[in-house]
Amino acid sequence: MKQNDYPLLLTVKEISEILGCSERVAYEVMEEKGFPLIRIRRYKRANREDFFEWLNNRKDVI
C-alpha cells in the first residue's frame, strides 16, 4: 500500500502493518519519545504525514 492510501489518522493496526510488527510492539513504539502520538480519550492515533516523516527520520532500527 502507498503512503497516501492510508487514512489521515493511523490506528495501531495500520502502524503495525506498516512496521511489520505485532500490535503489541506497535503500542510500545507509539509510547516512544518523539513519536507523533495523538490521544483521543483512550484511543491512540498518529497523523499519517507526521508518522511517515518520523519513520523516515529514524536513524536506529526498530
PyMOL Python script that loads the backbone (N, CA, C, O; Angstrom):
from pymol import cmd

cmd.read_pdbstr("""\
ATOM      1  N   MET A   1       0.835  -1.180   0.000  1.00  0.00           N
ATOM      2  CA  MET A   1       0.000   0.000   0.000  1.00  0.00           C
ATOM      3  C   MET A   1       0.879   1.242   0.000  1.00  0.00           C
ATOM      4  O   MET A   1       1.912   1.274   0.667  1.00  0.00           O
ATOM      5  N   LYS A   2       0.474   2.259  -0.741  1.00  0.00           N
ATOM      6  CA  LYS A   2       1.225   3.511  -0.773  1.00  0.00           C
ATOM      7  C   LYS A   2       0.850   4.389   0.415  1.00  0.00           C
ATOM      8  O   LYS A   2      -0.212   4.227   1.016  1.00  0.00           O
ATOM      9  N   GLN A   3       1.728   5.307   0.733  1.00  0.00           N
ATOM     10  CA  GLN A   3       1.532   6.179   1.884  1.00  0.00           C
ATOM     11  C   GLN A   3       0.172   6.876   1.839  1.00  0.00           C
ATOM     12  O   GLN A   3      -0.528   6.922   2.850  1.00  0.00           O
ATOM     13  N   ASN A   4      -0.203   7.407   0.702  1.00  0.00           N
ATOM     14  CA  ASN A   4      -1.456   8.159   0.599  1.00  0.00           C
ATOM     15  C   ASN A   4      -2.692   7.270   0.590  1.00  0.00           C
ATOM     16  O   ASN A   4      -3.811   7.779   0.651  1.00  0.00           O
ATOM     17  N   ASP A   5      -2.517   5.961   0.515  1.00  0.00           N
ATOM     18  CA  ASP A   5      -3.651   5.044   0.573  1.00  0.00           C
ATOM     19  C   ASP A   5      -4.151   4.850   2.005  1.00  0.00           C
ATOM     20  O   ASP A   5      -5.265   4.372   2.218  1.00  0.00           O
ATOM     21  N   TYR A   6      -3.337   5.217   2.966  1.00  0.00           N
ATOM     22  CA  TYR A   6      -3.723   5.089   4.372  1.00  0.00           C
ATOM     23  C   TYR A   6      -4.583   6.285   4.779  1.00  0.00           C
ATOM     24  O   TYR A   6      -4.466   7.355   4.181  1.00  0.00           O
ATOM     25  N   PRO A   7      -5.450   6.121   5.791  1.00  0.00           N
ATOM     26  CA  PRO A   7      -6.275   7.252   6.254  1.00  0.00           C
ATOM     27  C   PRO A   7      -5.414   8.332   6.918  1.00  0.00           C
ATOM     28  O   PRO A   7      -4.263   8.086   7.278  1.00  0.00           O
ATOM     29  N   LEU A   8      -5.980   9.517   7.073  1.00  0.00           N
ATOM     30  CA  LEU A   8      -5.234  10.633   7.669  1.00  0.00           C
ATOM     31  C   LEU A   8      -4.790  10.346   9.093  1.00  0.00           C
ATOM     32  O   LEU A   8      -3.707  10.768   9.498  1.00  0.00           O
ATOM     33  N   LEU A   9      -5.611   9.634   9.859  1.00  0.00           N
ATOM     34  CA  LEU A   9      -5.237   9.230  11.208  1.00  0.00           C
ATOM     35  C   LEU A   9      -5.034   7.720  11.222  1.00  0.00           C
ATOM     36  O   LEU A   9      -5.954   6.955  10.934  1.00  0.00           O
ATOM     37  N   LEU A  10      -3.822   7.303  11.560  1.00  0.00           N
ATOM     38  CA  LEU A  10      -3.477   5.881  11.574  1.00  0.00           C
ATOM     39  C   LEU A  10      -3.804   5.258  12.923  1.00  0.00           C
ATOM     40  O   LEU A  10      -3.595   5.869  13.972  1.00  0.00           O
ATOM     41  N   THR A  11      -4.320   4.030  12.882  1.00  0.00           N
ATOM     42  CA  THR A  11      -4.581   3.264  14.095  1.00  0.00           C
ATOM     43  C   THR A  11      -3.386   2.364  14.369  1.00  0.00           C
ATOM     44  O   THR A  11      -2.474   2.263  13.548  1.00  0.00           O
ATOM     45  N   VAL A  12      -3.394   1.716  15.515  1.00  0.00           N
ATOM     46  CA  VAL A  12      -2.308   0.796  15.860  1.00  0.00           C
ATOM     47  C   VAL A  12      -2.243  -0.352  14.858  1.00  0.00           C
ATOM     48  O   VAL A  12      -1.156  -0.839  14.547  1.00  0.00           O
ATOM     49  N   LYS A  13      -3.373  -0.782  14.358  1.00  0.00           N
ATOM     50  CA  LYS A  13      -3.401  -1.863  13.369  1.00  0.00           C
ATOM     51  C   LYS A  13      -2.650  -1.452  12.099  1.00  0.00           C
ATOM     52  O   LYS A  13      -1.859  -2.227  11.563  1.00  0.00           O
ATOM     53  N   GLU A  14      -2.899  -0.242  11.628  1.00  0.00           N
ATOM     54  CA  GLU A  14      -2.219   0.248  10.424  1.00  0.00           C
ATOM     55  C   GLU A  14      -0.734   0.485  10.681  1.00  0.00           C
ATOM     56  O   GLU A  14       0.097   0.206   9.816  1.00  0.00           O
ATOM     57  N   ILE A  15      -0.398   0.991  11.846  1.00  0.00           N
ATOM     58  CA  ILE A  15       1.009   1.210  12.182  1.00  0.00           C
ATOM     59  C   ILE A  15       1.745  -0.119  12.259  1.00  0.00           C
ATOM     60  O   ILE A  15       2.873  -0.226  11.779  1.00  0.00           O
ATOM     61  N   SER A  16       1.126  -1.134  12.855  1.00  0.00           N
ATOM     62  CA  SER A  16       1.780  -2.448  12.926  1.00  0.00           C
ATOM     63  C   SER A  16       1.952  -3.037  11.542  1.00  0.00           C
ATOM     64  O   SER A  16       2.949  -3.708  11.277  1.00  0.00           O
ATOM     65  N   GLU A  17       0.995  -2.798  10.650  1.00  0.00           N
ATOM     66  CA  GLU A  17       1.098  -3.278   9.262  1.00  0.00           C
ATOM     67  C   GLU A  17       2.272  -2.606   8.545  1.00  0.00           C
ATOM     68  O   GLU A  17       3.051  -3.269   7.860  1.00  0.00           O
ATOM     69  N   ILE A  18       2.389  -1.304   8.706  1.00  0.00           N
ATOM     70  CA  ILE A  18       3.464  -0.546   8.061  1.00  0.00           C
ATOM     71  C   ILE A  18       4.829  -0.984   8.593  1.00  0.00           C
ATOM     72  O   ILE A  18       5.769  -1.173   7.821  1.00  0.00           O
ATOM     73  N   LEU A  19       4.933  -1.145   9.919  1.00  0.00           N
ATOM     74  CA  LEU A  19       6.208  -1.513  10.536  1.00  0.00           C
ATOM     75  C   LEU A  19       6.514  -2.999  10.415  1.00  0.00           C
ATOM     76  O   LEU A  19       7.662  -3.410  10.584  1.00  0.00           O
ATOM     77  N   GLY A  20       5.496  -3.814  10.123  1.00  0.00           N
ATOM     78  CA  GLY A  20       5.705  -5.254  10.027  1.00  0.00           C
ATOM     79  C   GLY A  20       5.946  -5.884  11.386  1.00  0.00           C
ATOM     80  O   GLY A  20       6.808  -6.749  11.542  1.00  0.00           O
ATOM     81  N   CYS A  21       5.169  -5.437  12.372  1.00  0.00           N
ATOM     82  CA  CYS A  21       5.318  -5.953  13.735  1.00  0.00           C
ATOM     83  C   CYS A  21       3.937  -6.251  14.309  1.00  0.00           C
ATOM     84  O   CYS A  21       2.916  -5.980  13.678  1.00  0.00           O
ATOM     85  N   SER A  22       3.926  -6.804  15.498  1.00  0.00           N
ATOM     86  CA  SER A  22       2.651  -7.087  16.163  1.00  0.00           C
ATOM     87  C   SER A  22       2.028  -5.783  16.663  1.00  0.00           C
ATOM     88  O   SER A  22       2.702  -4.759  16.776  1.00  0.00           O
ATOM     89  N   GLU A  23       0.740  -5.841  16.957  1.00  0.00           N
ATOM     90  CA  GLU A  23       0.074  -4.663  17.507  1.00  0.00           C
ATOM     91  C   GLU A  23       0.639  -4.298  18.872  1.00  0.00           C
ATOM     92  O   GLU A  23       0.715  -3.119  19.215  1.00  0.00           O
ATOM     93  N   ARG A  24       1.037  -5.301  19.658  1.00  0.00           N
ATOM     94  CA  ARG A  24       1.633  -5.037  20.972  1.00  0.00           C
ATOM     95  C   ARG A  24       2.917  -4.214  20.823  1.00  0.00           C
ATOM     96  O   ARG A  24       3.130  -3.255  21.565  1.00  0.00           O
ATOM     97  N   VAL A  25       3.766  -4.587  19.870  1.00  0.00           N
ATOM     98  CA  VAL A  25       5.004  -3.839  19.627  1.00  0.00           C
ATOM     99  C   VAL A  25       4.675  -2.443  19.103  1.00  0.00           C
ATOM    100  O   VAL A  25       5.341  -1.474  19.468  1.00  0.00           O
ATOM    101  N   ALA A  26       3.663  -2.332  18.258  1.00  0.00           N
ATOM    102  CA  ALA A  26       3.260  -1.024  17.731  1.00  0.00           C
ATOM    103  C   ALA A  26       2.818  -0.103  18.869  1.00  0.00           C
ATOM    104  O   ALA A  26       3.139   1.086  18.862  1.00  0.00           O
ATOM    105  N   TYR A  27       2.082  -0.645  19.848  1.00  0.00           N
ATOM    106  CA  TYR A  27       1.697   0.159  21.019  1.00  0.00           C
ATOM    107  C   TYR A  27       2.937   0.650  21.756  1.00  0.00           C
ATOM    108  O   TYR A  27       2.974   1.796  22.204  1.00  0.00           O
ATOM    109  N   GLU A  28       3.947  -0.195  21.886  1.00  0.00           N
ATOM    110  CA  GLU A  28       5.183   0.204  22.566  1.00  0.00           C
ATOM    111  C   GLU A  28       5.899   1.299  21.788  1.00  0.00           C
ATOM    112  O   GLU A  28       6.401   2.255  22.379  1.00  0.00           O
ATOM    113  N   VAL A  29       5.948   1.166  20.472  1.00  0.00           N
ATOM    114  CA  VAL A  29       6.586   2.173  19.621  1.00  0.00           C
ATOM    115  C   VAL A  29       5.855   3.506  19.761  1.00  0.00           C
ATOM    116  O   VAL A  29       6.483   4.563  19.796  1.00  0.00           O
ATOM    117  N   MET A  30       4.532   3.451  19.842  1.00  0.00           N
ATOM    118  CA  MET A  30       3.742   4.674  19.950  1.00  0.00           C
ATOM    119  C   MET A  30       4.019   5.424  21.253  1.00  0.00           C
ATOM    120  O   MET A  30       3.736   6.618  21.344  1.00  0.00           O
ATOM    121  N   GLU A  31       4.558   4.752  22.248  1.00  0.00           N
ATOM    122  CA  GLU A  31       4.879   5.389  23.527  1.00  0.00           C
ATOM    123  C   GLU A  31       6.301   5.953  23.566  1.00  0.00           C
ATOM    124  O   GLU A  31       6.682   6.597  24.544  1.00  0.00           O
ATOM    125  N   GLU A  32       7.081   5.720  22.523  1.00  0.00           N
ATOM    126  CA  GLU A  32       8.454   6.228  22.496  1.00  0.00           C
ATOM    127  C   GLU A  32       8.474   7.753  22.427  1.00  0.00           C
ATOM    128  O   GLU A  32       7.589   8.377  21.842  1.00  0.00           O
ATOM    129  N   LYS A  33       9.489   8.330  23.030  1.00  0.00           N
ATOM    130  CA  LYS A  33       9.676   9.776  22.985  1.00  0.00           C
ATOM    131  C   LYS A  33       9.872  10.205  21.533  1.00  0.00           C
ATOM    132  O   LYS A  33      10.650   9.597  20.798  1.00  0.00           O
ATOM    133  N   GLY A  34       9.172  11.237  21.134  1.00  0.00           N
ATOM    134  CA  GLY A  34       9.301  11.753  19.786  1.00  0.00           C
ATOM    135  C   GLY A  34       8.291  11.189  18.792  1.00  0.00           C
ATOM    136  O   GLY A  34       8.159  11.707  17.683  1.00  0.00           O
ATOM    137  N   PHE A  35       7.578  10.133  19.179  1.00  0.00           N
ATOM    138  CA  PHE A  35       6.569   9.576  18.281  1.00  0.00           C
ATOM    139  C   PHE A  35       5.408  10.566  18.183  1.00  0.00           C
ATOM    140  O   PHE A  35       4.983  11.120  19.197  1.00  0.00           O
ATOM    141  N   PRO A  36       4.892  10.794  16.975  1.00  0.00           N
ATOM    142  CA  PRO A  36       3.814  11.778  16.794  1.00  0.00           C
ATOM    143  C   PRO A  36       2.442  11.243  17.229  1.00  0.00           C
ATOM    144  O   PRO A  36       1.541  11.084  16.405  1.00  0.00           O
ATOM    145  N   LEU A  37       2.298  10.974  18.507  1.00  0.00           N
ATOM    146  CA  LEU A  37       1.092  10.361  19.051  1.00  0.00           C
ATOM    147  C   LEU A  37      -0.015  11.389  19.256  1.00  0.00           C
ATOM    148  O   LEU A  37       0.222  12.494  19.743  1.00  0.00           O
ATOM    149  N   ILE A  38      -1.218  11.003  18.878  1.00  0.00           N
ATOM    150  CA  ILE A  38      -2.410  11.797  19.139  1.00  0.00           C
ATOM    151  C   ILE A  38      -3.294  10.951  20.043  1.00  0.00           C
ATOM    152  O   ILE A  38      -3.679   9.840  19.681  1.00  0.00           O
ATOM    153  N   ARG A  39      -3.612  11.476  21.210  1.00  0.00           N
ATOM    154  CA  ARG A  39      -4.513  10.774  22.133  1.00  0.00           C
ATOM    155  C   ARG A  39      -5.900  11.399  22.025  1.00  0.00           C
ATOM    156  O   ARG A  39      -6.075  12.610  22.169  1.00  0.00           O
ATOM    157  N   ILE A  40      -6.866  10.547  21.770  1.00  0.00           N
ATOM    158  CA  ILE A  40      -8.264  10.965  21.737  1.00  0.00           C
ATOM    159  C   ILE A  40      -8.969  10.113  22.779  1.00  0.00           C
ATOM    160  O   ILE A  40      -9.380   8.982  22.517  1.00  0.00           O
ATOM    161  N   ARG A  41      -9.097  10.691  23.971  1.00  0.00           N
ATOM    162  CA  ARG A  41      -9.567   9.951  25.143  1.00  0.00           C
ATOM    163  C   ARG A  41      -8.677   8.738  25.346  1.00  0.00           C
ATOM    164  O   ARG A  41      -7.485   8.894  25.610  1.00  0.00           O
ATOM    165  N   ARG A  42      -9.223   7.528  25.230  1.00  0.00           N
ATOM    166  CA  ARG A  42      -8.385   6.343  25.455  1.00  0.00           C
ATOM    167  C   ARG A  42      -7.796   5.778  24.160  1.00  0.00           C
ATOM    168  O   ARG A  42      -7.082   4.775  24.183  1.00  0.00           O
ATOM    169  N   TYR A  43      -8.097   6.423  23.039  1.00  0.00           N
ATOM    170  CA  TYR A  43      -7.620   5.938  21.744  1.00  0.00           C
ATOM    171  C   TYR A  43      -6.299   6.582  21.376  1.00  0.00           C
ATOM    172  O   TYR A  43      -6.042   7.740  21.706  1.00  0.00           O
ATOM    173  N   LYS A  44      -5.465   5.817  20.687  1.00  0.00           N
ATOM    174  CA  LYS A  44      -4.173   6.319  20.230  1.00  0.00           C
ATOM    175  C   LYS A  44      -4.175   6.321  18.708  1.00  0.00           C
ATOM    176  O   LYS A  44      -4.534   5.334  18.067  1.00  0.00           O
ATOM    177  N   ARG A  45      -3.769   7.448  18.149  1.00  0.00           N
ATOM    178  CA  ARG A  45      -3.703   7.598  16.706  1.00  0.00           C
ATOM    179  C   ARG A  45      -2.423   8.351  16.359  1.00  0.00           C
ATOM    180  O   ARG A  45      -1.765   8.929  17.224  1.00  0.00           O
ATOM    181  N   ALA A  46      -2.089   8.328  15.075  1.00  0.00           N
ATOM    182  CA  ALA A  46      -0.953   9.113  14.587  1.00  0.00           C
ATOM    183  C   ALA A  46      -1.357   9.734  13.259  1.00  0.00           C
ATOM    184  O   ALA A  46      -1.937   9.070  12.400  1.00  0.00           O
ATOM    185  N   ASN A  47      -1.049  10.997  13.101  1.00  0.00           N
ATOM    186  CA  ASN A  47      -1.275  11.662  11.824  1.00  0.00           C
ATOM    187  C   ASN A  47      -0.398  10.992  10.775  1.00  0.00           C
ATOM    188  O   ASN A  47       0.795  10.785  10.998  1.00  0.00           O
ATOM    189  N   ARG A  48      -0.982  10.655   9.643  1.00  0.00           N
ATOM    190  CA  ARG A  48      -0.262   9.918   8.588  1.00  0.00           C
ATOM    191  C   ARG A  48       1.026  10.622   8.164  1.00  0.00           C
ATOM    192  O   ARG A  48       2.087   9.999   8.122  1.00  0.00           O
ATOM    193  N   GLU A  49       0.940  11.903   7.853  1.00  0.00           N
ATOM    194  CA  GLU A  49       2.118  12.628   7.364  1.00  0.00           C
ATOM    195  C   GLU A  49       3.198  12.713   8.439  1.00  0.00           C
ATOM    196  O   GLU A  49       4.379  12.511   8.157  1.00  0.00           O
ATOM    197  N   ASP A  50       2.789  13.012   9.670  1.00  0.00           N
ATOM    198  CA  ASP A  50       3.751  13.100  10.770  1.00  0.00           C
ATOM    199  C   ASP A  50       4.393  11.746  11.045  1.00  0.00           C
ATOM    200  O   ASP A  50       5.588  11.672  11.332  1.00  0.00           O
ATOM    201  N   PHE A  51       3.606  10.672  10.960  1.00  0.00           N
ATOM    202  CA  PHE A  51       4.142   9.330  11.200  1.00  0.00           C
ATOM    203  C   PHE A  51       5.198   8.977  10.157  1.00  0.00           C
ATOM    204  O   PHE A  51       6.283   8.520  10.514  1.00  0.00           O
ATOM    205  N   PHE A  52       4.899   9.180   8.880  1.00  0.00           N
ATOM    206  CA  PHE A  52       5.869   8.814   7.843  1.00  0.00           C
ATOM    207  C   PHE A  52       7.109   9.704   7.901  1.00  0.00           C
ATOM    208  O   PHE A  52       8.211   9.249   7.597  1.00  0.00           O
ATOM    209  N   GLU A  53       6.940  10.961   8.286  1.00  0.00           N
ATOM    210  CA  GLU A  53       8.111  11.829   8.482  1.00  0.00           C
ATOM    211  C   GLU A  53       8.955  11.304   9.630  1.00  0.00           C
ATOM    212  O   GLU A  53      10.178  11.223   9.516  1.00  0.00           O
ATOM    213  N   TRP A  54       8.303  10.943  10.752  1.00  0.00           N
ATOM    214  CA  TRP A  54       9.006  10.368  11.903  1.00  0.00           C
ATOM    215  C   TRP A  54       9.737   9.093  11.497  1.00  0.00           C
ATOM    216  O   TRP A  54      10.896   8.892  11.861  1.00  0.00           O
ATOM    217  N   LEU A  55       9.063   8.241  10.748  1.00  0.00           N
ATOM    218  CA  LEU A  55       9.648   6.971  10.327  1.00  0.00           C
ATOM    219  C   LEU A  55      10.851   7.184   9.412  1.00  0.00           C
ATOM    220  O   LEU A  55      11.869   6.508   9.562  1.00  0.00           O
ATOM    221  N   ASN A  56      10.746   8.106   8.478  1.00  0.00           N
ATOM    222  CA  ASN A  56      11.834   8.377   7.537  1.00  0.00           C
ATOM    223  C   ASN A  56      13.040   9.019   8.213  1.00  0.00           C
ATOM    224  O   ASN A  56      14.157   8.919   7.705  1.00  0.00           O
ATOM    225  N   ASN A  57      12.831   9.671   9.342  1.00  0.00           N
ATOM    226  CA  ASN A  57      13.929  10.334  10.057  1.00  0.00           C
ATOM    227  C   ASN A  57      14.592   9.453  11.101  1.00  0.00           C
ATOM    228  O   ASN A  57      15.541   9.877  11.760  1.00  0.00           O
ATOM    229  N   ARG A  58      14.097   8.218  11.259  1.00  0.00           N
ATOM    230  CA  ARG A  58      14.696   7.292  12.249  1.00  0.00           C
ATOM    231  C   ARG A  58      16.095   6.896  11.816  1.00  0.00           C
ATOM    232  O   ARG A  58      16.331   6.567  10.654  1.00  0.00           O
ATOM    233  N   LYS A  59      16.999   6.932  12.745  1.00  0.00           N
ATOM    234  CA  LYS A  59      18.381   6.534  12.459  1.00  0.00           C
ATOM    235  C   LYS A  59      18.656   5.127  12.966  1.00  0.00           C
ATOM    236  O   LYS A  59      19.572   4.458  12.490  1.00  0.00           O
ATOM    237  N   ASP A  60      17.858   4.676  13.938  1.00  0.00           N
ATOM    238  CA  ASP A  60      18.063   3.337  14.513  1.00  0.00           C
ATOM    239  C   ASP A  60      17.088   2.348  13.863  1.00  0.00           C
ATOM    240  O   ASP A  60      16.210   2.727  13.088  1.00  0.00           O
ATOM    241  N   VAL A  61      17.267   1.113  14.193  1.00  0.00           N
ATOM    242  CA  VAL A  61      16.390   0.057  13.676  1.00  0.00           C
ATOM    243  C   VAL A  61      15.343  -0.256  14.719  1.00  0.00           C
ATOM    244  O   VAL A  61      15.651  -0.421  15.899  1.00  0.00           O
ATOM    245  N   ILE A  62      14.113  -0.336  14.277  1.00  0.00           N
ATOM    246  CA  ILE A  62      13.011  -0.652  15.191  1.00  0.00           C
ATOM    247  C   ILE A  62      12.965  -2.154  15.372  1.00  0.00           C
ATOM    248  O   ILE A  62      12.114  -2.661  16.103  1.00  0.00           O
TER     249      ILE A  62
END
""", "prot")
cmd.dss("prot")
cmd.show_as("cartoon", "prot")
cmd.util.cbc("prot")
cmd.orient("prot")
